[in-house]
Amino acid sequence: MDDHRRPPARPHRIALLDGDAALLGLVSAWLADWGPVVAQPSGAATPADLLLVDVPFPRLVAPGGLHELARRHPGVPVIALSPTVFPGIRRRGELARRLGVAAVLPKPVPREALLETVHELLGAPR
């Protein structure tokens, strides 16, 4: 079994910020082994181990525009999901650095890409 398919020893707290119900249902099902995925507004500071944020137009976000999330959630990795990102983009490349997030994934997000990225960011299952 691949490491990113093996659930962690303890559940992680994963938050979807400002996402829609369909996205919440999808990522909740795919990440069920990692822990519950909860919906929350982006202004909330609910404790989480990982943040997923819907960013419709990331290229229109000012450089470091998502750094405010990092300030409110220190040490918590952020994955930006966007329908305007091409599937071939480097998820941990220049766009992610420009936005101030750990990774950027296209939306709809491929299941394997999401699982691999979550595994990379949360570390090997304990």
Backbone as JSON Lines, residues from 0, in Angstrom:
{"i":0,"aa":"M","n":[0.83,-1.17,0.0],"ca":[0.0,0.0,0.0],"c":[0.88,1.24,0.0]}
{"i":1,"aa":"D","n":[0.56,2.25,-0.87],"ca":[1.31,3.5,-0.9],"c":[1.11,4.24,0.4]}
{"i":2,"aa":"D","n":[2.13,4.97,0.85],"ca":[2.04,5.72,2.1],"c":[0.87,6.69,2.11]}
{"i":3,"aa":"H","n":[0.6,7.37,0.95],"ca":[-0.45,8.38,0.96],"c":[-1.84,7.76,1.02]}
{"i":4,"aa":"R","n":[-1.94,6.46,0.92],"ca":[-3.23,5.78,1.04],"c":[-3.44,5.23,2.45]}
{"i":5,"aa":"R","n":[-2.39,5.15,3.24],"ca":[-2.48,4.62,4.59],"c":[-2.92,5.72,5.54]}
{"i":6,"aa":"P","n":[-3.95,5.52,6.33],"ca":[-4.41,6.58,7.22],"c":[-3.42,6.84,8.36]}
{"i":7,"aa":"P","n":[-3.45,8.03,8.91],"ca":[-2.57,8.36,10.02],"c":[-3.03,7.66,11.29]}
{"i":8,"aa":"A","n":[-2.13,7.59,12.27],"ca":[-2.46,6.95,13.54],"c":[-3.47,7.8,14.32]}
{"i":9,"aa":"R","n":[-3.39,9.1,14.18],"ca":[-4.38,9.97,14.83],"c":[-5.05,10.81,13.74]}
{"i":10,"aa":"P","n":[-6.32,11.09,13.9],"ca":[-6.99,11.9,12.89],"c":[-6.45,13.33,12.87]}
{"i":11,"aa":"H","n":[-6.37,13.89,11.7],"ca":[-5.96,15.28,11.53],"c":[-7.22,16.15,11.44]}
{"i":12,"aa":"R","n":[-7.06,17.4,11.8],"ca":[-8.15,18.36,11.65],"c":[-7.91,19.1,10.34]}
{"i":13,"aa":"I","n":[-8.83,18.93,9.4],"ca":[-8.71,19.54,8.07],"c":[-9.89,20.49,7.89]}
{"i":14,"aa":"A","n":[-9.6,21.72,7.46],"ca":[-10.66,22.71,7.28],"c":[-10.71,23.16,5.83]}
{"i":15,"aa":"L","n":[-11.92,23.23,5.29],"ca":[-12.17,23.78,3.95],"c":[-12.71,25.18,4.15]}
{"i":16,"aa":"L","n":[-11.97,26.17,3.68],"ca":[-12.36,27.56,3.86],"c":[-13.16,28.06,2.66]}
{"i":17,"aa":"D","n":[-14.32,28.58,2.94],"ca":[-15.17,29.2,1.92],"c":[-15.44,28.31,0.71]}
{"i":18,"aa":"G","n":[-15.47,27.0,0.9],"ca":[-15.75,26.09,-0.2],"c":[-17.23,25.81,-0.32]}
{"i":19,"aa":"D","n":[-17.62,25.25,-1.45],"ca":[-19.03,24.93,-1.65],"c":[-19.33,23.52,-1.12]}
{"i":20,"aa":"A","n":[-20.62,23.2,-1.02],"ca":[-21.04,21.92,-0.45],"c":[-20.54,20.73,-1.26]}
{"i":21,"aa":"A","n":[-20.52,20.86,-2.59],"ca":[-20.05,19.76,-3.44],"c":[-18.57,19.47,-3.18]}
{"i":22,"aa":"L","n":[-17.77,20.51,-3.09],"ca":[-16.33,20.33,-2.83],"c":[-16.12,19.74,-1.44]}
{"i":23,"aa":"L","n":[-16.88,20.23,-0.46],"ca":[-16.77,19.71,0.89],"c":[-17.08,18.21,0.92]}
{"i":24,"aa":"G","n":[-18.15,17.8,0.23],"ca":[-18.51,16.38,0.18],"c":[-17.43,15.54,-0.46]}
{"i":25,"aa":"L","n":[-16.85,16.04,-1.55],"ca":[-15.83,15.29,-2.27],"c":[-14.56,15.14,-1.44]}
{"i":26,"aa":"V","n":[-14.02,16.24,-0.93],"ca":[-12.77,16.11,-0.17],"c":[-13.0,15.39,1.15]}
{"i":27,"aa":"S","n":[-14.18,15.51,1.72],"ca":[-14.49,14.76,2.95],"c":[-14.42,13.26,2.7]}
{"i":28,"aa":"A","n":[-14.98,12.83,1.58],"ca":[-14.96,11.4,1.25],"c":[-13.54,10.93,0.96]}
{"i":29,"aa":"W","n":[-12.78,11.71,0.21],"ca":[-11.43,11.3,-0.17],"c":[-10.47,11.33,1.01]}
{"i":30,"aa":"L","n":[-10.68,12.24,1.95],"ca":[-9.75,12.4,3.08],"c":[-10.29,11.81,4.37]}
{"i":31,"aa":"A","n":[-11.32,11.01,4.29],"ca":[-11.96,10.45,5.49],"c":[-10.97,9.7,6.37]}
{"i":32,"aa":"D","n":[-10.01,9.0,5.77],"ca":[-9.03,8.26,6.57],"c":[-8.05,9.18,7.29]}
{"i":33,"aa":"W","n":[-7.9,10.41,6.82],"ca":[-6.97,11.35,7.44],"c":[-7.62,12.07,8.6]}
{"i":34,"aa":"G","n":[-8.93,12.23,8.54],"ca":[-9.65,12.93,9.61],"c":[-10.83,13.67,9.01]}
{"i":35,"aa":"P","n":[-11.66,14.23,9.88],"ca":[-12.83,14.94,9.37],"c":[-12.44,16.23,8.67]}
{"i":36,"aa":"V","n":[-13.2,16.57,7.64],"ca":[-13.02,17.84,6.95],"c":[-14.21,18.71,7.34]}
{"i":37,"aa":"V","n":[-13.93,19.88,7.89],"ca":[-14.99,20.77,8.33],"c":[-14.98,22.04,7.49]}
{"i":38,"aa":"A","n":[-16.18,22.56,7.24],"ca":[-16.3,23.82,6.52],"c":[-16.19,24.96,7.52]}
{"i":39,"aa":"Q","n":[-15.51,26.02,7.12],"ca":[-15.44,27.2,7.98],"c":[-15.19,28.42,7.11]}
{"i":40,"aa":"P","n":[-15.64,29.57,7.57],"ca":[-15.34,30.8,6.83],"c":[-13.85,31.13,6.96]}
{"i":41,"aa":"S","n":[-13.3,31.77,5.96],"ca":[-11.86,32.04,5.96],"c":[-11.42,32.95,7.1]}
{"i":42,"aa":"G","n":[-12.32,33.75,7.65],"ca":[-11.95,34.63,8.74],"c":[-11.87,33.94,10.09]}
{"i":43,"aa":"A","n":[-12.35,32.7,10.18],"ca":[-12.32,31.97,11.45],"c":[-10.91,31.45,11.72]}
{"i":44,"aa":"A","n":[-10.63,31.25,12.98],"ca":[-9.3,30.74,13.36],"c":[-9.45,29.42,14.11]}
{"i":45,"aa":"T","n":[-10.33,28.56,13.62],"ca":[-10.53,27.25,14.21],"c":[-9.25,26.44,14.09]}
{"i":46,"aa":"P","n":[-8.82,25.74,15.14],"ca":[-7.6,24.94,15.05],"c":[-7.7,23.9,13.92]}
{"i":47,"aa":"A","n":[-6.64,23.79,13.16],"ca":[-6.6,22.82,12.06],"c":[-5.15,22.41,11.82]}
{"i":48,"aa":"D","n":[-5.0,21.22,11.23],"ca":[-3.68,20.73,10.84],"c":[-3.39,21.03,9.37]}
{"i":49,"aa":"L","n":[-4.46,21.29,8.61],"ca":[-4.35,21.55,7.17],"c":[-5.54,22.4,6.76]}
{"i":50,"aa":"L","n":[-5.28,23.39,5.9],"ca":[-6.35,24.24,5.37],"c":[-6.44,24.05,3.86]}
{"i":51,"aa":"L","n":[-7.65,23.88,3.38],"ca":[-7.94,23.87,1.95],"c":[-8.73,25.13,1.67]}
{"i":52,"aa":"V","n":[-8.31,25.92,0.7],"ca":[-9.0,27.18,0.41],"c":[-9.31,27.26,-1.07]}
{"i":53,"aa":"D","n":[-10.55,27.64,-1.37],"ca":[-11.0,27.8,-2.75],"c":[-10.58,29.19,-3.22]}
{"i":54,"aa":"V","n":[-9.75,29.25,-4.26],"ca":[-9.25,30.52,-4.8],"c":[-9.62,30.57,-6.28]}
{"i":55,"aa":"P","n":[-10.77,31.19,-6.6],"ca":[-11.24,31.17,-7.99],"c":[-10.24,31.72,-9.01]}
{"i":56,"aa":"F","n":[-9.58,32.84,-8.7],"ca":[-8.66,33.47,-9.65],"c":[-7.33,33.78,-8.96]}
{"i":57,"aa":"P","n":[-6.48,32.77,-8.79],"ca":[-5.24,32.99,-8.03],"c":[-4.3,34.0,-8.67]}
{"i":58,"aa":"R","n":[-4.34,34.15,-9.98],"ca":[-3.43,35.1,-10.61],"c":[-3.84,36.55,-10.36]}
{"i":59,"aa":"L","n":[-5.06,36.76,-9.85],"ca":[-5.51,38.1,-9.51],"c":[-5.25,38.44,-8.04]}
{"i":60,"aa":"V","n":[-4.8,37.45,-7.27],"ca":[-4.48,37.67,-5.86],"c":[-3.11,38.33,-5.79]}
{"i":61,"aa":"A","n":[-3.01,39.36,-4.99],"ca":[-1.73,40.06,-4.83],"c":[-0.67,39.09,-4.32]}
{"i":62,"aa":"P","n":[0.61,39.3,-4.69],"ca":[1.66,38.44,-4.16],"c":[1.58,38.35,-2.64]}
{"i":63,"aa":"G","n":[1.61,37.12,-2.15],"ca":[1.51,36.9,-0.72],"c":[0.11,37.14,-0.18]}
{"i":64,"aa":"G","n":[-0.86,37.23,-1.07],"ca":[-2.22,37.57,-0.7],"c":[-2.87,36.63,0.3]}
{"i":65,"aa":"L","n":[-2.37,35.44,0.4],"ca":[-2.94,34.48,1.35],"c":[-2.08,34.37,2.61]}
{"i":66,"aa":"H","n":[-1.11,35.25,2.76],"ca":[-0.27,35.22,3.96],"c":[-1.08,35.5,5.23]}
{"i":67,"aa":"E","n":[-2.21,36.2,5.09],"ca":[-3.06,36.47,6.25],"c":[-3.53,35.15,6.87]}
{"i":68,"aa":"L","n":[-3.81,34.16,6.02],"ca":[-4.18,32.83,6.54],"c":[-3.05,32.26,7.38]}
{"i":69,"aa":"A","n":[-1.83,32.41,6.89],"ca":[-0.67,31.9,7.62],"c":[-0.52,32.61,8.96]}
{"i":70,"aa":"R","n":[-0.82,33.9,8.99],"ca":[-0.72,34.64,10.24],"c":[-1.77,34.15,11.25]}
{"i":71,"aa":"R","n":[-2.98,33.88,10.78],"ca":[-4.04,33.41,11.67],"c":[-3.89,31.94,12.05]}
{"i":72,"aa":"H","n":[-3.16,31.19,11.22],"ca":[-2.97,29.74,11.44],"c":[-1.48,29.43,11.35]}
{"i":73,"aa":"P","n":[-0.67,29.88,12.28],"ca":[0.78,29.67,12.18],"c":[1.16,28.2,12.11]}
{"i":74,"aa":"G","n":[2.03,27.89,11.16],"ca":[2.54,26.53,11.02],"c":[1.59,25.56,10.34]}
{"i":75,"aa":"V","n":[0.42,26.03,9.91],"ca":[-0.56,25.15,9.28],"c":[-0.42,25.28,7.76]}
{"i":76,"aa":"P","n":[-0.17,24.18,7.04],"ca":[-0.05,24.27,5.58],"c":[-1.4,24.57,4.94]}
{"i":77,"aa":"V","n":[-1.34,25.34,3.84],"ca":[-2.53,25.73,3.09],"c":[-2.41,25.19,1.67]}
{"i":78,"aa":"I","n":[-3.49,24.56,1.2],"ca":[-3.59,24.13,-0.2],"c":[-4.64,25.0,-0.85]}
{"i":79,"aa":"A","n":[-4.27,25.72,-1.92],"ca":[-5.22,26.52,-2.69],"c":[-5.76,25.66,-3.82]}
{"i":80,"aa":"L","n":[-7.08,25.63,-3.95],"ca":[-7.75,24.9,-5.03],"c":[-8.37,25.92,-5.97]}
{"i":81,"aa":"S","n":[-8.14,25.76,-7.28],"ca":[-8.63,26.76,-8.23],"c":[-9.06,26.14,-9.55]}
{"i":82,"aa":"P","n":[-10.23,26.59,-10.08],"ca":[-10.67,26.11,-11.38],"c":[-9.89,26.75,-12.53]}
{"i":83,"aa":"T","n":[-9.09,27.77,-12.26],"ca":[-8.34,28.44,-13.32],"c":[-6.87,28.04,-13.37]}
{"i":84,"aa":"V","n":[-6.51,27.01,-12.62],"ca":[-5.14,26.49,-12.64],"c":[-5.11,25.26,-13.54]}
{"i":85,"aa":"F","n":[-4.13,25.22,-14.43],"ca":[-4.01,24.08,-15.32],"c":[-3.51,22.85,-14.57]}
{"i":86,"aa":"P","n":[-3.99,21.65,-14.96],"ca":[-3.57,20.42,-14.26],"c":[-2.07,20.2,-14.25]}
{"i":87,"aa":"G","n":[-1.34,20.69,-15.23],"ca":[0.1,20.45,-15.31],"c":[0.95,21.39,-14.47]}
{"i":88,"aa":"I","n":[0.35,22.34,-13.78],"ca":[1.13,23.29,-12.99],"c":[1.83,22.58,-11.84]}
{"i":89,"aa":"R","n":[3.03,23.04,-11.5],"ca":[3.75,22.46,-10.35],"c":[3.03,22.87,-9.08]}
{"i":90,"aa":"R","n":[2.51,21.91,-8.37],"ca":[1.68,22.21,-7.2],"c":[2.43,22.93,-6.1]}
{"i":91,"aa":"R","n":[3.73,22.74,-6.03],"ca":[4.51,23.42,-4.99],"c":[5.52,24.37,-5.63]}
{"i":92,"aa":"G","n":[5.12,24.93,-6.78],"ca":[6.01,25.78,-7.56],"c":[5.83,27.26,-7.33]}
{"i":93,"aa":"E","n":[6.12,28.04,-8.37],"ca":[6.14,29.49,-8.3],"c":[4.79,30.09,-7.89]}
{"i":94,"aa":"L","n":[3.69,29.61,-8.44],"ca":[2.39,30.16,-8.09],"c":[2.09,29.98,-6.6]}
{"i":95,"aa":"A","n":[2.4,28.81,-6.06],"ca":[2.19,28.57,-4.63],"c":[3.04,29.53,-3.8]}
{"i":96,"aa":"R","n":[4.29,29.72,-4.2],"ca":[5.16,30.65,-3.46],"c":[4.62,32.08,-3.55]}
{"i":97,"aa":"R","n":[4.16,32.47,-4.72],"ca":[3.64,33.83,-4.91],"c":[2.41,34.08,-4.04]}
{"i":98,"aa":"L","n":[1.56,33.07,-3.91],"ca":[0.34,33.21,-3.1],"c":[0.62,33.09,-1.61]}
{"i":99,"aa":"G","n":[1.73,32.49,-1.25],"ca":[2.04,32.27,0.15],"c":[1.38,31.03,0.72]}
{"i":100,"aa":"V","n":[1.2,30.01,-0.15],"ca":[0.6,28.75,0.29],"c":[1.58,27.6,0.06]}
{"i":101,"aa":"A","n":[1.27,26.45,0.67],"ca":[2.15,25.28,0.52],"c":[1.99,24.62,-0.84]}
{"i":102,"aa":"A","n":[0.78,24.67,-1.41],"ca":[0.54,24.0,-2.69],"c":[-0.68,24.6,-3.38]}
{"i":103,"aa":"V","n":[-0.72,24.45,-4.7],"ca":[-1.85,24.86,-5.52],"c":[-2.27,23.66,-6.35]}
{"i":104,"aa":"L","n":[-3.58,23.37,-6.36],"ca":[-4.1,22.25,-7.13],"c":[-5.25,22.73,-8.0]}
{"i":105,"aa":"P","n":[-5.41,22.11,-9.19],"ca":[-6.54,22.48,-10.04],"c":[-7.85,21.99,-9.44]}
{"i":106,"aa":"K","n":[-8.92,22.63,-9.86],"ca":[-10.25,22.22,-9.43],"c":[-11.09,22.05,-10.69]}
{"i":107,"aa":"P","n":[-11.67,20.91,-10.93],"ca":[-11.78,19.79,-10.0],"c":[-10.41,19.16,-9.75]}
{"i":108,"aa":"V","n":[-10.19,18.83,-8.52],"ca":[-8.9,18.29,-8.1],"c":[-8.85,16.79,-8.35]}
{"i":109,"aa":"P","n":[-7.79,16.31,-8.99],"ca":[-7.65,14.85,-9.15],"c":[-7.41,14.21,-7.78]}
{"i":110,"aa":"R","n":[-8.09,13.14,-7.53],"ca":[-8.02,12.45,-6.23],"c":[-6.58,12.15,-5.83]}
{"i":111,"aa":"E","n":[-5.81,11.53,-6.73],"ca":[-4.43,11.16,-6.4],"c":[-3.57,12.37,-6.08]}
{"i":112,"aa":"A","n":[-3.77,13.46,-6.82],"ca":[-2.99,14.67,-6.56],"c":[-3.3,15.22,-5.17]}
{"i":113,"aa":"L","n":[-4.57,15.2,-4.78],"ca":[-4.94,15.68,-3.45],"c":[-4.34,14.78,-2.36]}
{"i":114,"aa":"L","n":[-4.48,13.47,-2.53],"ca":[-3.94,12.55,-1.53],"c":[-2.43,12.66,-1.4]}
{"i":115,"aa":"E","n":[-1.73,12.76,-2.52],"ca":[-0.27,12.89,-2.49],"c":[0.15,14.19,-1.81]}
{"i":116,"aa":"T","n":[-0.55,15.27,-2.11],"ca":[-0.2,16.56,-1.54],"c":[-0.47,16.58,-0.04]}
{"i":117,"aa":"V","n":[-1.59,16.03,0.38],"ca":[-1.9,15.95,1.82],"c":[-0.83,15.13,2.53]}
{"i":118,"aa":"H","n":[-0.44,14.02,1.92],"ca":[0.61,13.18,2.51],"c":[1.92,13.95,2.64]}
{"i":119,"aa":"E","n":[2.29,14.69,1.6],"ca":[3.52,15.49,1.63],"c":[3.49,16.54,2.73]}
{"i":120,"aa":"L","n":[2.35,17.17,2.91],"ca":[2.24,18.28,3.85],"c":[2.04,17.85,5.3]}
{"i":121,"aa":"L","n":[1.36,16.76,5.5],"ca":[1.11,16.3,6.87],"c":[2.14,15.27,7.31]}
{"i":122,"aa":"G","n":[3.01,14.87,6.4],"ca":[4.03,13.89,6.73],"c":[3.51,12.48,6.59]}
{"i":123,"aa":"A","n":[4.4,11.54,6.79],"ca":[4.03,10.14,6.7],"c":[3.04,9.81,7.81]}
{"i":124,"aa":"P","n":[2.08,8.95,7.53],"ca":[1.15,8.56,8.59],"c":[1.92,8.03,9.78]}
{"i":125,"aa":"R","n":[1.44,8.37,10.95],"ca":[2.11,7.94,12.18],"c":[1.7,6.54,12.56]}
